[in-house]
Amino acid sequence: MKAVQYREIGKGPEIVEIETPEPGPGQIRLRVTAAGLCHSDWFVMGLPEESYTYGLPLTLGHEGAGVVDKLGEGVEGIELGGSYAIYGPWGCGLCHACAQGRENYCPRAAELGIQPPGLGAPGAMAEYVVIDDKRHLVPLGDLDPVEVVSLTDAGLTPYHAIMSSKDRLYAGATAVVIGVGGLGHVGVQVIRAVSAATVIAVDTSEEKLELAREVGAHHTVISGPDAARRIRELTGGRGAEAVFDFAGVQPTIDIARETVAVDGDVQIVGIGGGLMQAGFFSTPFGASVRNPYWGSRSELMEVLDLARVGAVDVHVERYSIDEAPEAYARLHDGAVRGRAVVVP
């Protein structure tokens, strides 16, 4: 089968022919119908050799959906031919966090060598993918997998961050979304769907700010030295009750720190490498800073339900599996409007 793999440190993704995997006991094989590209893939591929821990070759694709093609021994309750989304942050399945469906915060996954598909385990950027357990599949029903596959990360991650700050998103509150690319443009829609808060979108790109306005942002601000002052003006000087930074680079983290209100939340979602100093004389009284990771299985179900009722719509660019390197290049250059999806 064809697959998109990262095979050599410092090089980009490659199209290769590999053997079609067979499901073992308890496993499920999917014929992939859609696989999303993510900046996290470039983060992994950009790591120096001494920091890289994901194994080579690595089949990419931690956002995946497919049709059940073959069942391993002992699998019940999963429909052959059924359409499913893949829940990516796999855990041990036995701890307190996993029992709540919060496998994204499983404390034992690392020590047990459990890694997400596309981020250690073979991912969905291929014609077939094997899933380790049926609990990591969520039925799609009549949802178009190409249109919603990105919600498994680019929807789930913003949703998890936003819902953990839901008590700050009361009517009259302000939410700032910094970075309105693949995750941020979904984040704007989620805030509008679950709250009455005013949304201010921030980005360096006027094209992405236009997308933010299209999906519901009330105000847009160009990211730069003047951004914090402009946000303070729009909030009457008090700042934002919740700031969601989907870039995570030092300049955007500085904007977040300078604009969060007293007793507000800062959620650093992006993995741009920036750091925030928190404490007295650095952040406002009562302000909290959090770095959320992915989301729970039940939250993925909720995100897909938002798509089902039309509350969330991912802007998608479609590519064939042979065009994946080109799609990754566009993603790297910031040229993708919304989210890029490979359709094998």
Legacy VTK file of the C-alpha trace (Angstrom):
# vtk DataFile Version 3.0
C-alpha trace
ASCII
DATASET POLYDATA
POINTS 344 float
0.000 0.000 0.000
1.008 3.660 -0.375
1.984 5.586 2.747
3.406 8.993 3.627
6.411 8.502 5.887
9.101 10.464 7.642
12.171 8.326 7.019
15.303 10.370 7.640
16.088 13.068 10.204
16.047 16.495 8.608
14.193 15.442 5.470
10.542 15.979 4.684
7.795 13.407 4.076
8.101 10.782 1.362
5.637 8.616 -0.572
6.549 4.943 -0.178
5.147 1.481 -0.868
4.909 -0.709 2.263
3.100 -3.902 3.214
-0.574 -3.634 4.101
-0.839 -4.197 7.872
-2.846 -7.064 9.351
-4.888 -6.563 12.552
-3.875 -8.663 15.537
-6.174 -9.826 18.378
-8.404 -6.995 19.541
-7.313 -4.716 16.696
-9.252 -3.155 13.821
-8.045 -2.301 10.319
-9.489 0.735 8.563
-9.400 1.571 4.898
-8.460 5.214 5.265
-10.956 7.695 3.823
-9.253 10.881 5.042
-6.120 11.963 6.908
-5.404 15.474 8.121
-2.103 17.353 8.043
-0.987 19.291 11.116
1.762 21.699 12.145
2.603 19.146 14.847
3.893 16.909 12.033
6.390 19.601 11.089
7.314 20.050 14.747
8.195 16.340 14.869
10.040 16.407 11.545
11.960 19.494 12.632
13.410 17.913 15.779
17.166 17.336 15.898
18.318 13.725 16.072
19.106 13.901 19.798
15.534 15.024 20.585
13.644 12.735 18.184
11.857 9.850 19.952
9.134 8.755 17.517
10.952 6.014 15.625
11.833 5.715 11.941
10.302 5.178 9.515
7.191 6.942 10.853
3.922 6.787 8.927
2.414 10.226 9.490
-1.203 11.144 10.145
-2.574 11.657 13.673
-5.893 12.891 12.277
-7.607 9.955 10.639
-10.914 8.471 9.548
-11.802 5.328 7.694
-14.108 2.440 6.962
-13.678 -0.801 8.920
-12.056 -3.246 6.540
-10.992 -6.163 8.758
-11.432 -7.212 12.389
-8.827 -8.903 14.543
-9.649 -11.917 16.674
-12.070 -11.210 19.506
-13.345 -7.833 18.300
-17.073 -7.330 18.831
-19.364 -4.351 18.625
-17.622 -2.781 15.626
-19.389 -2.792 12.293
-17.573 -4.014 9.182
-18.009 -1.281 6.587
-18.843 1.292 9.254
-17.341 4.787 9.030
-15.316 5.897 12.050
-13.076 8.718 13.251
-9.888 7.813 15.119
-9.430 9.087 18.666
-5.701 9.796 18.706
-4.311 10.222 22.243
-4.098 6.573 23.245
-3.636 5.655 26.911
-3.365 2.535 29.033
-7.145 2.157 29.332
-6.931 1.186 33.011
-5.990 4.284 35.031
-8.305 6.889 36.568
-7.869 9.318 33.662
-8.526 6.640 31.039
-11.595 5.425 32.935
-13.016 8.933 32.420
-12.184 8.865 28.698
-9.351 11.351 29.312
-6.655 9.249 27.697
-4.950 12.477 26.623
-3.822 12.769 30.264
-2.949 9.109 30.875
0.001 9.177 33.327
1.227 5.731 32.262
1.282 6.009 28.465
4.907 7.143 28.226
6.290 4.506 30.582
4.349 1.794 28.744
5.563 2.990 25.346
2.048 3.829 24.149
2.147 6.447 21.394
-0.569 8.020 19.217
-0.960 7.008 15.580
1.192 9.297 13.469
3.169 10.361 16.523
4.974 7.113 17.235
2.528 4.408 16.140
1.840 4.029 12.384
-0.541 6.803 11.360
-3.414 7.297 8.961
-1.510 8.920 6.088
-1.745 5.651 4.202
-4.261 3.483 2.415
-4.835 1.370 5.545
-4.245 1.837 9.276
-4.568 -0.536 12.226
-6.229 0.709 15.438
-5.193 -0.910 18.702
-8.601 -0.984 20.428
-12.234 -0.337 19.540
-12.488 2.352 22.235
-10.346 4.530 19.972
-13.010 4.659 17.267
-15.929 7.107 17.215
-18.780 6.496 14.730
-19.127 9.130 12.011
-22.534 8.060 10.743
-23.427 10.189 7.737
-20.738 12.834 8.321
-18.344 13.328 5.386
-14.971 12.033 6.676
-13.019 14.486 4.524
-14.921 17.444 5.930
-14.641 16.382 9.576
-11.409 14.377 9.927
-9.529 17.479 11.091
-11.887 17.728 14.038
-10.074 14.756 15.612
-7.290 17.202 16.521
-7.899 20.660 15.042
-11.411 20.546 16.506
-10.873 18.431 19.604
-7.868 20.405 20.878
-9.556 23.843 20.713
-12.782 22.374 22.095
-10.972 20.886 25.095
-9.193 24.178 25.816
-12.339 26.254 25.411
-14.555 23.999 27.512
-12.000 24.024 30.335
-12.384 27.828 30.370
-16.162 27.742 29.868
-16.854 29.499 33.192
-14.914 32.518 31.879
-17.010 32.747 28.692
-20.108 34.318 30.194
-22.268 36.879 28.365
-20.335 40.141 28.192
-16.952 38.427 28.476
-14.255 38.607 25.818
-12.282 35.718 24.334
-9.116 36.351 22.340
-8.067 33.789 19.718
-4.441 34.235 18.666
-3.605 32.452 15.419
-6.595 31.690 13.214
-5.174 28.973 11.013
-6.140 25.304 11.140
-6.982 25.201 14.866
-7.809 28.838 15.496
-10.551 29.175 12.881
-12.267 26.178 14.497
-11.707 27.714 17.934
-13.596 30.856 16.892
-16.562 28.733 15.828
-16.545 26.666 19.021
-16.569 29.790 21.210
-19.496 31.176 19.221
-21.328 27.844 19.475
-20.969 27.319 23.242
-21.028 30.878 24.609
-22.164 34.476 24.214
-18.644 35.875 24.624
-17.249 38.477 22.234
-14.457 37.031 20.084
-11.345 38.959 19.063
-9.167 37.167 16.499
-5.461 37.976 16.173
-3.112 36.959 13.362
-0.265 38.294 11.240
-2.143 37.416 8.044
-4.961 39.578 6.757
-6.222 36.584 4.737
-6.558 34.515 7.927
-8.259 37.399 9.692
-10.751 37.489 6.830
-11.396 33.778 7.446
-11.868 34.563 11.149
-14.510 37.152 10.273
-16.213 34.670 7.952
-16.530 32.091 10.753
-17.800 34.491 13.402
-15.106 36.680 14.975
-16.567 39.995 16.180
-13.263 41.882 15.891
-9.899 41.223 14.239
-6.487 42.597 15.162
-3.187 42.346 13.305
-0.610 40.604 15.483
2.355 42.825 16.302
3.669 45.431 18.741
0.340 47.284 18.786
-1.916 44.240 19.258
-2.097 44.276 23.072
-3.007 47.973 23.160
-5.721 47.436 20.532
-7.215 44.496 22.474
-7.241 46.592 25.661
-9.088 49.326 23.760
-11.690 46.864 22.465
-12.291 45.560 26.009
-12.603 48.959 27.638
-9.212 48.531 29.274
-10.013 45.427 31.314
-8.536 42.796 28.999
-9.901 39.405 27.961
-11.417 36.885 30.336
-9.952 34.066 28.230
-7.026 34.066 25.813
-6.400 31.071 23.533
-2.960 31.123 21.918
-2.875 28.718 18.979
0.629 29.785 17.927
2.612 29.536 21.148
5.593 31.545 19.905
7.124 34.114 22.222
5.501 37.209 20.645
1.996 35.704 20.865
2.553 34.477 24.415
3.609 38.016 25.327
0.371 39.338 23.805
-1.592 36.803 25.857
0.124 37.821 29.102
-0.402 41.516 28.388
-4.085 41.184 27.540
-5.526 38.621 29.989
-7.915 40.165 32.501
-7.812 39.879 36.273
-8.939 36.347 37.216
-8.788 35.355 33.547
-7.435 32.278 31.761
-4.569 31.882 29.308
-4.577 28.640 27.326
-1.308 28.047 25.439
-2.356 25.561 22.769
0.320 26.113 20.124
3.703 24.408 20.424
5.776 27.294 19.097
8.289 27.032 21.935
7.519 30.285 23.764
7.421 30.505 27.563
5.230 32.578 29.868
6.390 33.931 33.175
3.539 33.723 35.685
3.167 35.054 39.198
2.980 38.326 41.118
4.168 41.346 39.075
3.966 39.262 35.890
0.348 38.166 35.402
-2.824 39.802 36.773
-4.237 38.689 40.117
-6.078 35.390 39.833
-4.985 34.732 36.248
-4.235 31.091 35.398
-2.026 29.677 32.652
-2.613 26.227 31.162
-1.122 24.137 28.360
-3.931 21.753 27.322
-3.232 18.600 25.328
-5.689 17.171 22.779
-9.000 16.188 24.483
-11.135 13.365 25.854
-13.071 10.749 23.892
-16.399 12.203 25.010
-15.264 15.658 23.879
-14.517 14.243 20.418
-18.084 12.960 20.298
-19.310 16.437 21.242
-17.171 18.138 18.581
-18.557 15.809 15.922
-22.063 16.598 17.152
-21.314 20.312 16.665
-20.404 19.492 13.057
-23.566 17.417 12.734
-25.769 20.429 13.542
-23.717 22.802 11.405
-22.163 24.770 14.280
-18.597 23.971 13.198
-17.353 23.861 9.617
-13.700 23.148 8.831
-12.334 24.897 5.751
-10.595 22.071 3.881
-8.058 21.810 1.053
-8.091 18.305 -0.469
-5.026 16.458 -1.759
-4.359 12.962 -3.094
-1.836 10.786 -1.289
0.682 11.478 -4.076
0.236 15.211 -3.460
0.948 14.928 0.274
4.523 16.330 0.060
3.164 19.372 -1.786
0.465 19.793 0.861
3.068 19.596 3.621
5.151 22.232 1.831
2.142 24.561 1.650
1.428 23.932 5.329
5.049 24.699 6.230
4.894 27.957 4.271
1.619 29.061 5.886
-0.228 28.892 2.558
-3.041 26.539 3.660
-6.348 28.282 4.296
-7.956 26.253 7.054
-6.877 22.604 7.059
-5.211 20.315 4.504
-6.603 16.779 4.120
-5.184 13.834 2.168
-7.770 11.563 0.554
-6.118 8.199 -0.332
LINES 1 345
344 0 1 2 3 4 5 6 7 8 9 10 11 12 13 14 15 16 17 18 19 20 21 22 23 24 25 26 27 28 29 30 31 32 33 34 35 36 37 38 39 40 41 42 43 44 45 46 47 48 49 50 51 52 53 54 55 56 57 58 59 60 61 62 63 64 65 66 67 68 69 70 71 72 73 74 75 76 77 78 79 80 81 82 83 84 85 86 87 88 89 90 91 92 93 94 95 96 97 98 99 100 101 102 103 104 105 106 107 108 109 110 111 112 113 114 115 116 117 118 119 120 121 122 123 124 125 126 127 128 129 130 131 132 133 134 135 136 137 138 139 140 141 142 143 144 145 146 147 148 149 150 151 152 153 154 155 156 157 158 159 160 161 162 163 164 165 166 167 168 169 170 171 172 173 174 175 176 177 178 179 180 181 182 183 184 185 186 187 188 189 190 191 192 193 194 195 196 197 198 199 200 201 202 203 204 205 206 207 208 209 210 211 212 213 214 215 216 217 218 219 220 221 222 223 224 225 226 227 228 229 230 231 232 233 234 235 236 237 238 239 240 241 242 243 244 245 246 247 248 249 250 251 252 253 254 255 256 257 258 259 260 261 262 263 264 265 266 267 268 269 270 271 272 273 274 275 276 277 278 279 280 281 282 283 284 285 286 287 288 289 290 291 292 293 294 295 296 297 298 299 300 301 302 303 304 305 306 307 308 309 310 311 312 313 314 315 316 317 318 319 320 321 322 323 324 325 326 327 328 329 330 331 332 333 334 335 336 337 338 339 340 341 342 343
